[in-house]
Amino acid sequence: MKPHKSEDLHVRDNELKYRLEMAAERQRVTSDAERHRLKEAHWMHCPKCGQKLATERFGSVDIDVCPSCKGLWLDSNELETIMADAAKTSFFQSCLKMLRG
Ligand SMILES: [Zn+2]
């Protein structure tokens, strides 16, 4: 018997929660020195192409943009802020216009 869709979502949510807890546990065992070394090596570099990110102001949020591959990177809670802004303004059209020149 196939599980109901809400049961599928519940199983998927529990799986995601478990994976995030395991990832957090792996990070807890990382030493402070290793965390510092990783931050020094990767801070404000594009996770896709490794180029230095630029910060651009969009509405009420500072977004990290890769000038090379045009990737956009958001800090925690910035997506929620953008979505709230988008409800009030044409935020996404402004982003696309800026990126496409
Ligand atoms: Zn990039």
Residues whose N, C-alpha, C, O or C-beta is under 5 A from the ligand:
A	BS01	ZN	C46 K48 C49 G50 C66 S68 C69 G71
